[in-house]
Amino acid sequence: MVISYRILKDNTEKKQGTITVADPSRPQSLKFLQSVKKMTWNYLGEYDNIIKAMSKEFVDKLLLKM
């Protein structure tokens, strides 16, 4: 994930840049006798956790750059 940011103060740009956060997700495969519905719910649950972790990592990196 690549995020571009700009920090403004009194309508003037103080700082800008980009922050890159690696995506730790891995491909999902259907296991033997596993339904597609269950696999989809597992994927969505894992995806939600990955997005939360990536967001936290972004905020941490942004705070270090400030």
N, C-alpha and C positions, 0 to 999 in steps of 0.2 A: 504494500500500500504506500503510495507516495502522496504526501499532503503538502500543499503550498500554503504559506501563511504570511500575513502582513500585520505588523503591530503599529497602530496609529495612536498619536497623542496630539490633541488639539488640531485635528484634520491634517496633520503632517505625518508622513511615514517615518517611523523610527527604525524599523528593522523588517527585513523580509527574508524569506528563504524557503527551503523545502526540507522535509523530514521523511526519511524512508523507514518503514517498519516491515520486517519480513513476515510473510504469511506462513505459519507453521502447520497449516492444514495438510492432510494427506488424502489420497484418493480412497473413496469408500467402495467396497465390493459387497455384493450380495452373498451371504454365507449360505451354506447348505440348509434347506428347510426354513429359511428366514423370509418373511413376507416383505414385499416392496414397501408396504406402509410402515412397518417397523423400522426398516432400514432408513426410510425418509425421515422419520421422527428422530432416530439416533443422529443422523447427519445434521438436522436442524438444531438439535440440542448442542452438539459439538460446535457447530458454526457460531451459535450465539455466544458460547464461552470464548471462542477464538476472537470474535469481534470485540468483546469486552477486554480481553487481555491486550489486543493490539491498540485499543483506544487508551488504555492505561499507559502502555509503553510510549505512545505518542505524546501524551500529556507530560510524562516524566522527561522525555527528550526536549520538549518545548520549554519546560521550566529551566532546564540546564542552559538553554540558549539565551534565556532572558537575562 
